[in-house]
């Protein structure tokens, strides 16, 4: 019986030891759980700090974003301002050009009106010279009642022979003076009555008679003579301007009918430019039609003027075209 009790006690003791072991294991588990809990608590605190930092960063971001919006708005206004400044500067740069263009147009128009007025004055003066007697005055001497004062008749216009002689003399003066403008114009001033509306026909008839007799070797010399006569009369400031230009136009057309651009390109360019200049200044005919013809002659010459061969002539032609187009626009 004692053994039975001892075995029971021993069994209870083993169960108690086993319980202690389980309790010890449980205690260790509790310690581990506590350690985990403490770790979680620490992590929670760190997360709270991170949340605070994130919130702070978020606030900073929102603040910077607002400043960025303000900057972008100011930048847009600055772009608009810069655009306005650029446009203003462009307009400032354009002002001298526009003023210069207006001044040039005014000068060209003034020159044109001056030439037209001079032409009208010369025409009126010529009419007065032709239609009014040189001397028509009462000398104050007493005459019988049946005596009447006699008026001197107007000077008759030069005859065809006188016109031809004048042309021959002019040709000689130009030849002897080597086309000196002062000498030629001085001779023309002494023969204003012969620079009339009949002179273009006289010049054309003289060319028609003379040219067939000219040898091939002398053709260029004949061309130079006609060109000199025409150019000097075109530049002459005496007589009737409109008539002078018609004479020059006839002479230049005579030369243009002889020259070809393939044989003598430079001379051909020169005569085309002369024709353009004459139409540019021409008084007779419609102004717009004359300017269009001038531009056509300038352009025809420009087609044969390469920059390499004729740089000076090309520059002159371009300037003449610009001048003619400007006058055409301002009509």
C-alpha positions, 0 to 999 in steps of 0.5 A: 500500500505504501508502494502504491502511495509512493508511485502516486506521489512520484507520478504526481511529482512527474506531472508537476515537473511536466507542468513546471516545464510547460509553465516555463515554456509558456513564460518564455513564450510570454517573454517572446510575445512581450519582446515582439510587442515592445518591438511593435511599439517601437516600430509604431513610434517610428511610423508615427515619426515617419507620418509626421515627417511625411505630413511636414514634407506634404505641407512643404510640397503644397507650399512650394507648389503654390509658389511654383504656380505664382512663378508660372503666372508671373512667367506668363506675364513676363512672356507677354511683356517681352512679346510687347517689348519685341513688337515695340522694338520692331516698330521702332526699327521700322520707323526710320525705314518708313520715314525714309520711304516717305521722304523718298516718295516725296522727293520723287513726287516733288521732282516729277512735279518740278519737271512737269511744271518746268515742261509746262513753263517751257511750252508756254514760253515757246508758244509766246516766243513763236506767237508774239512779235519780238517788237511791238511797241509805240516809239512815241513818234508822231505820225500823220493820222492816216499812218498806222504802226506796223507789227513785226510778224512772228519768226517763221519756223525753220525749214526742213533744210535748216533742220537737216543742217542743224542736225549735221552741225550738232553731229559735228559739234559732238564729234569735235568736242568728243561728246562734251556735254557743256559744249553740246548744250551751249550749241543747243541753247543757240538753236532752241527753235530747232528742237521742235516737234519735227526734229524726231522725224528729221532724225529718223529720216537722217538715220534711214538715209545714212545707215544704208551707206555706212560700212560694216566697220563703221556701224559702231561709230554711227551707233555711238554718234546717234547715242550721243545725240540722243543722250545729250538732248535727253539731259538738256535742260533747255527748250521744251522738256517734253519735246527733248524726251521725244527726240531722245526716244526716237534716237534711242529706238534707232540704236536699239533697232540696230544692236543685238544682245548677242553681238554687243551685249554691253552696248545693248544693255546701255541702250535698253537702260537709256530707253528705260530712263527716257520713258521714266521721265517722259511727259507725253502719253499716259504716266502709268503706261510710260512707267510700265514701258520703262520697267520692261526695258530695265528688266530686258537689260537685267536679263543679260546683266550677270553679276560676274560680267556687269556688276555696275550695270546690274546695280544701276538697273536694279536701282532704276527698276525700284525707282520706276516701281515706286513712282508707279505705285504712287500714281 
